[in-house]
Structures are given as structure tokens and as C-alpha cells.
Amino acid sequence: MKFTKDHEWVRLDGDVATIGITKHAADALGDVVFVEAPQVGKTVGKGDGFAVVESVKAASDVYAPVSGEVVEANDALSGAPETVNADPEGEGWFGKIKVSDASQLEALMDRAAYDQYLTTL
């Protein structure tokens, strides 16, 4: 699993990246009340808005940490947005992207680097 400074995580399986927000981000948001999952078939660039998560505190964009085509959305979140709080780095994933440039993953942090980054916030 790799992480961004915007608190997204990426888990690569072959050339498909599963993307969600970290536990830190879910805790900071508070109770998630709505998720707009990514649109399947949409091409996104690294850093583009990928999905939207709304909590009782705020609405936030979820940014694509890699470029590619959205191949799957976690539609279960529309009926159970609280899954993002309950299991943000597991069942609370937002979508899957077929990665067009795997080298983009090299710029992301591993767990140890992300945990270190959190201490600077």
C-alpha cells in the first residue's frame, strides 16, 4: 500500500489500483454521510478529482494518486457511507483505476514514510 500527502491510499493488483482515503483522513472528516463514487469509464490524471466524500463537517474531493481509467466504483458506499469510517483502508475504498503509468507509484510514500509524515502535521 502507498500513500499521498493528501491522505489517499493506493493498493496495486497487477495494473489496477484500488484507491481510498486513510484512517487519518476518515478520522479528521468525522462521520461520513455521503460518497460520490468515481464514474466508471472516466479517464483521470494524477491529482484530478476522483470522488467526493461528505461528512457532517465538510465535503472533500478525493484525488487520483495515479493516472488511468476508472474501471470500478464502490457503489456500496452510496447506501452505506459509514463504511468509510468503519474500514477506510479496506471495504471503504472508493474506486479502481487501470493504471496508465505505474512509475507514478514510485513518488508515493510507503506506510512508514506516511506515518512519519503524519507526525509533521
Secondary structure, 3 states (H helix, E strand, C coil): CEECCCCEEEEEECCEEEEEECHHHHHHHCCEEEEECCCCCCEECCCCEEEEEEECCCEEEEECCCCEEEEEECCHHHHCCCHHHHCCCCCCCCEEEEECCHHHHHHCECHHHHHHHHCCC
